[in-house]
Every structure is written in structure tokens, then in C-alpha cells.
Amino acid sequence: MCDDRLCSDCQEYCEQCGERYCPYCYERHACANTQDPCYRDPYEGRPVREPFTFGLEIEVDGNHDTDMLRNHRLIAGWCPDGSLHHDGSLEYQSEPMTMSDLAEIRRLVERIATDTDNTLSGGHMHISRTGRQTPARWYWALEALDETQCEALNMRHMTDTRWCELIHGDYCGKDTAINDTHRHTIEFRTFGPWHHDTAGRLDAAVGYMHAMWRFFQKFPVPKLKTRDIQAMSRVAATQAINDTNATTAGRERI
């Protein structure tokens, strides 16, 4: 526990160790760095055509069906999150997933409901790192999107939220849209919470990320111009959103 004097309503109780912590000292909390999940190999039993994987951090703010999430095969671990303040809040970390897992994780997200509005939660996405997946390339890709596209992709870096500012050259920490501090992945903190009301945007969000990842893989650094990245980003976003809308309409007709 930090030395700040807080009322009991400002403190969280850790079910793991019985200690209290606050949103400002969670990273120093004894359990904060000891709950790394044991991830499965997403390509086990599958042919490896490309090393693209994605993973989700699903923050659920408030009471919810914890058993449904904890027992799902695509959920690797869970822990408290210092940015969530309602009783029952947890963050869930998914397994690394391939595009073959997209429909299954969407169906799980469709079932997530809470007793709050989830305004403080996020749905960060991790994608597999390679030498051609640089934060600067991704900065220009995200910077090219307009407000309508960001809304359809469940991205929030164009809003005034402090947790995902998109700043050129700032790719480190917990208040950036692109966090480049992980060894095996790049983290995109721009994504809003994933739950019943936003599940319809998940296919488009992952589809866009996959398309841009494949585009970057084709060109060594620094063989891409900013204007080409931005043009491709707008096209990839439009295509992913249109594909999702068409698929959703098809499901509703069945």
C-alpha cells in the first residue's frame, strides 16, 4: 500500500493476498506482477501460414458472470485493475489467438454484461511483433482514421480519454494509444471496452488490424511512405467495416 491517505471507498481489497491497494499503487502491489497467465500455442495442431496473432485485455467494470469468462478456453488469466472502481471489476487476458478464433471470442464478448456503464474500462489489443511492425508505422495508420471509422472500430484515441493519447514519438506507457514496451507484442490501448454493446465491432477491429499487419509485413523498414500507409489504412478500415456490416446483416437474416 502506498503512503497516500485514502478513505476505505478509495481502496481495493485483493482476494489473492488479502492486502489493500489503491488505483495509484496497483503496479507496486505485491500480486500485480505475479499473475502472468500461461499462454497456449495458438498454432498447435494448425498449419502456420503467417505468424499473426492477436490477444485481448477485456476489462469488465462492475459485477458480471465471472464463471463464464474464467472457464472459457480462450481466457488465460484474470486480475484486478487499478483503473476500475466498481465492486466485482476484473480484467481478463485472452490467449494469443489467430483469425480462426475470431468468431468464438466474439460470441464470448456478446455474452458479457455488467451492472455499470463500463465508461472507465478498456479493451486493449496485442498483436504479434516482428521487425516490420513498428510503432511509428502504426502511428501513421491510426492517425489517418476519421471519427466515423474510429467509432466503427471501437477505437477511442480521437476522444479526450487520458488512457490512449496518440502522440507522434510517444509509444511507451499506460496512457498512450500504442504501447511498444512489450517483448513479443505491440499493445494498442486505443480500443474501448469489449462487451455486449460493442461485440458487433470486434470483427471489424481485428480485421483492420490483420489487414494492416499483413501490409506492413510486405515492406522492409523504411520502404513505406507516410502517404502510402495512410491511404492503405483508410482503405483497410473501410473494407473491414463493410465486411462486418455485410456479415452481420447476413446473420440477422438467418
Sequence and secondary structure as in RCSB ss.txt:
>XXXX:A:sequence
MCDDRLCSDCQEYCEQCGERYCPYCYERHACANTQDPCYRDPYEGRPVREPFTFGLEIEVDGNHDTDMLRNHRLI
AGWCPDGSLHHDGSLEYQSEPMTMSDLAEIRRLVERIATDTDNTLSGGHMHISRTGRQTPARWYWALEALDETQC
EALNMRHMTDTRWCELIHGDYCGKDTAINDTHRHTIEFRTFGPWHHDTAGRLDAAVGYMHAMWRFFQKFPVPKLK
TRDIQAMSRVAATQAINDTNATTAGRERI
>XXXX:A:secstr
  S    GGG EE TTTS EE TTTGGGSTTTTS       TTTTS  S    EEEEEEE SS  HHHHHTSTTE
EEEE  TT  STT EEEEE  B GGGHHHHHHHHHT   SS  TT    EEEE  TT  HHHHHHHHHT  HHHH
HHTTB TTSS TT B  TT   STTBSEE   SSEEEETTB   STTTGGGHHHHHHHHHHHHHHHHTS TT   
HHHHHHHHHHHHHHHHHHHHHHHHHHHH 
